[in-house]
Amino acid sequence: MHDIQNNPEHQQKQRQIHQPNAAASRLEVIGSLFSEEAKAILNTKALAFLETLCVNFAGDRQTLLDTRIAKQAEFDSGSLPDFRADTQPIRDDPNWRVDAVPDALLDRRVEITGPIDRKMVINALNSGANVFMCCFEDATSPTWENMVNGQINMRDANAGTIAFTEPKNGKHYQLIDNPATLIHRPRGLHLEEAHILFDGKAMPASLMDFGLYFFHNHQSRKNTGQGVYYYLPKLESMEEAAWWESVFDFTEQYFNADSGTIKATVLLETLPAVFQMEEILYAMRKHIVGMNCGRWDYIFSYIKTLKNHTDRILPDRHAIGMDQPFLEAYSKRLIQTCHRRGALAIGGMSAFIPSKDPEEMDRVTKKVIDDKRREATNGHDGTWVAHPHLVSLAREVFDQYLDGSTNQRHFIPDGTFNREALLRPSRGPKDEQGVRKNIRIAVLYMESWLRGVGCVPIYGMMEDAATAEISRANIWQWLKHNVSLDDGRTFTTEMFREWLDQEVAEMKASSDDPNSRKFDQASDLFFTLSTDNHFADFLTIPCYAKLE
């Protein structure tokens, strides 16, 4: 066994646990405790735990973010992502496996994802899916009230008491028997929570979300025979995975919980991480149960990571499907890697929503079935949908391929999905229609996000932050490299500005109440993010400054 702790390239610090001084707290809540429920979520003991997490892990988190910046500078200077020579022994060792997957997480054939809104949480848990991933990150606009109310909703869902009455029509919502297994997705390492300060600075949002969820739910979940389950977003390296593993170990010790109480599924949604999949599994082997193809964010990461490489410019994002060679290689390598190590391999999101138009619904049905059939044939153990009405459609496909089993970890796809395959350039259209669609979707999404709504139906799709990220990255890269459109015109900033203004004018004209909307603010942010010389790592960071 090639123990990561004994590998000189990856020595983890022998962590001395630091307990905060109650008489001199380094944590300060500056957000409003706007209800009795909010006060209960942010009670003294919960805040003490958050402070302890910050004392022990906030500094290492910043080091990891600094490492991301340095690595991206190498890519910007011409290098390409590759497999690490120093971790070759981990990849070559055929004997290690992740720890056993608990029964509650063995059947993941259909997972539904969604935001933290109370009614949507109930509907998702009642959808018939095996799993509901409640997203505090890309599907949620991180207003202070949203973040705190989301924790209230999680607490009530795990206690089985969550209910909601629609004020407009009096319709009542409550949990059915045997709802979906709930998995919490905290915000990524790059995000901060401005309403709680640690040493006078915004605390890591990942620690806030993770910590409050565990604090308020570990006992109720234990009472029902389940652990505390997480989806971890946007990891880029094994060191980041090892950081989370340390957070998990510490938390279990802090609460005297059994080792392995926490179980995590990692969203494989960054290009650097695809070259460290085995290392991530190894670093988290006590707590990880699987990986998921977070494909929309992965496309964004492909553009971001390779943004300076003129031979890797992606075509119009709307033409990039999972049949593209670099995405097929990503999917199959993830399945190979997970199944060889005993972990589950979950497929990607079908973002379609049902249509009342029969012809359109027929088209949606065919698209969903084709997508899920490709995933099941490749060897995935399950998949994601964004709407309750698509759960049964996805389940029928996976039921056929699983043939009575709960998963297909026994199946390992053939093929060598190497560096060349993972980085293979794509061909496709580059035209005005694609740019205008990018503009419309991104501005509509960002406008909603700035109003506190982070999951938005747009043109028949349920969109989240990854939508706007791909759109602005697509445009930024085309502008930087003076891309020639299919009609021969060079795509310019002036052209982009003209089309943006035209599209926003149409949005305002078609809006019932344009004065209450934030089209101008969203448009200005989108233009800046798409044209700045410096490419912002995540649009949610500058947008967060405008949120409240």
Rosetta blueprint (number, residue, H / E / L):
1 M L
2 H L
3 D L
4 I H
5 Q H
6 N H
7 N L
8 P H
9 E H
10 H H
11 Q L
12 Q L
13 K L
14 Q L
15 R L
16 Q L
17 I L
18 H L
19 Q L
20 P L
21 N L
22 A H
23 A H
24 A H
25 S L
26 R L
27 L E
28 E E
29 V E
30 I L
31 G L
32 S L
33 L L
34 F L
35 S L
36 E H
37 E H
38 A H
39 K H
40 A H
41 I H
42 L L
43 N L
44 T H
45 K H
46 A H
47 L H
48 A H
49 F H
50 L H
51 E H
52 T H
53 L H
54 C H
55 V H
56 N H
57 F H
58 A H
59 G H
60 D H
61 R H
62 Q H
63 T H
64 L H
65 L H
66 D H
67 T H
68 R H
69 I H
70 A H
71 K H
72 Q H
73 A H
74 E H
75 F H
76 D H
77 S L
78 G L
79 S L
80 L L
81 P L
82 D L
83 F L
84 R L
85 A H
86 D H
87 T H
88 Q H
89 P H
90 I H
91 R H
92 D H
93 D L
94 P L
95 N L
96 W L
97 R L
98 V L
99 D L
100 A L
101 V L
102 P L
103 D H
104 A H
105 L H
106 L L
107 D L
108 R L
109 R L
110 V E
111 E E
112 I E
113 T E
114 G E
115 P L
116 I L
117 D L
118 R H
119 K H
120 M H
121 V H
122 I H
123 N H
124 A H
125 L H
126 N L
127 S L
128 G L
129 A L
130 N L
131 V E
132 F E
133 M E
134 C E
135 C E
136 F L
137 E L
138 D L
139 A L
140 T L
141 S L
142 P L
143 T L
144 W H
145 E H
146 N H
147 M H
148 V H
149 N H
150 G H
151 Q H
152 I H
153 N H
154 M H
155 R H
156 D H
157 A H
158 N H
159 A H
160 G L
161 T L
162 I L
163 A E
164 F E
165 T E
166 E L
167 P L
168 K L
169 N L
170 G L
171 K L
172 H E
173 Y E
174 Q E
175 L L
176 I L
177 D L
178 N L
179 P L
180 A L
181 T E
182 L E
183 I E
184 H E
185 R E
186 P L
187 R L
188 G L
189 L L
190 H L
191 L L
192 E E
193 E E
194 A E
195 H E
196 I E
197 L E
198 F E
199 D L
200 G L
201 K E
202 A E
203 M E
204 P E
205 A H
206 S H
207 L H
208 M H
209 D H
210 F H
211 G H
212 L H
213 Y H
214 F H
215 F H
216 H H
217 N H
218 H H
219 Q H
220 S H
221 R H
222 K H
223 N H
224 T L
225 G L
226 Q L
227 G L
228 V E
229 Y E
230 Y E
231 Y E
232 L E
233 P L
234 K L
235 L L
236 E L
237 S L
238 M H
239 E H
240 E H
241 A H
242 A H
243 W H
244 W H
245 E H
246 S H
247 V H
248 F H
249 D H
250 F H
251 T H
252 E H
253 Q H
254 Y H
255 F L
256 N L
257 A L
258 D L
259 S L
260 G L
261 T L
262 I E
263 K E
264 A E
265 T E
266 V E
267 L E
268 L E
269 E L
270 T L
271 L H
272 P H
273 A H
274 V H
275 F L
276 Q L
277 M H
278 E H
279 E H
280 I H
281 L H
282 Y H
283 A H
284 M L
285 R L
286 K L
287 H L
288 I E
289 V E
290 G E
291 M E
292 N E
293 C E
294 G L
295 R H
296 W H
297 D H
298 Y H
299 I H
300 F H
301 S H
302 Y H
303 I H
304 K H
305 T H
306 L L
307 K L
308 N L
309 H L
310 T H
311 D H
312 R H
313 I L
314 L L
315 P L
316 D L
317 R H
318 H H
319 A H
320 I L
321 G L
322 M L
323 D L
324 Q L
325 P H
326 F H
327 L H
328 E H
329 A H
330 Y H
331 S H
332 K H
333 R H
334 L H
335 I H
336 Q H
337 T H
338 C H
339 H H
340 R H
341 R L
342 G L
343 A L
344 L E
345 A E
346 I E
347 G E
348 G E
349 M E
350 S E
351 A L
352 F E
353 I L
354 P L
355 S L
356 K L
357 D L
358 P H
359 E H
360 E H
361 M H
362 D H
363 R H
364 V H
365 T H
366 K H
367 K H
368 V H
369 I H
370 D H
371 D H
372 K H
373 R H
374 R H
375 E H
376 A H
377 T H
378 N H
379 G L
380 H L
381 D L
382 G E
383 T E
384 W E
385 V E
386 A L
387 H L
388 P H
389 H H
390 L H
391 V H
392 S H
393 L H
394 A H
395 R H
396 E H
397 V H
398 F H
399 D H
400 Q H
401 Y H
402 L H
403 D L
404 G L
405 S L
406 T L
407 N L
408 Q L
409 R L
410 H L
411 F L
412 I L
413 P L
414 D L
415 G L
416 T L
417 F L
418 N L
419 R H
420 E H
421 A H
422 L H
423 L L
424 R L
425 P L
426 S L
427 R L
428 G L
429 P L
430 K L
431 D L
432 E H
433 Q H
434 G H
435 V H
436 R H
437 K H
438 N H
439 I H
440 R H
441 I H
442 A H
443 V H
444 L H
445 Y H
446 M H
447 E H
448 S H
449 W H
450 L H
451 R L
452 G L
453 V L
454 G L
455 C L
456 V E
457 P E
458 I E
459 Y L
460 G L
461 M E
462 M E
463 E E
464 D L
465 A H
466 A H
467 T H
468 A H
469 E H
470 I H
471 S H
472 R H
473 A H
474 N H
475 I H
476 W H
477 Q H
478 W H
479 L H
480 K H
481 H L
482 N L
483 V L
484 S E
485 L L
486 D L
487 D L
488 G L
489 R L
490 T E
491 F L
492 T L
493 T H
494 E H
495 M H
496 F H
497 R H
498 E H
499 W H
500 L H
501 D H
502 Q H
503 E H
504 V H
505 A H
506 E H
507 M H
508 K H
509 A H
510 S H
511 S L
512 D L
513 D L
514 P H
515 N H
516 S H
517 R L
518 K L
519 F H
520 D H
521 Q H
522 A H
523 S H
524 D H
525 L H
526 F H
527 F H
528 T H
529 L H
530 S H
531 T H
532 D L
533 N L
534 H L
535 F L
536 A L
537 D L
538 F L
539 L L
540 T H
541 I H
542 P H
543 C H
544 Y H
545 A H
546 K H
547 L H
548 E L
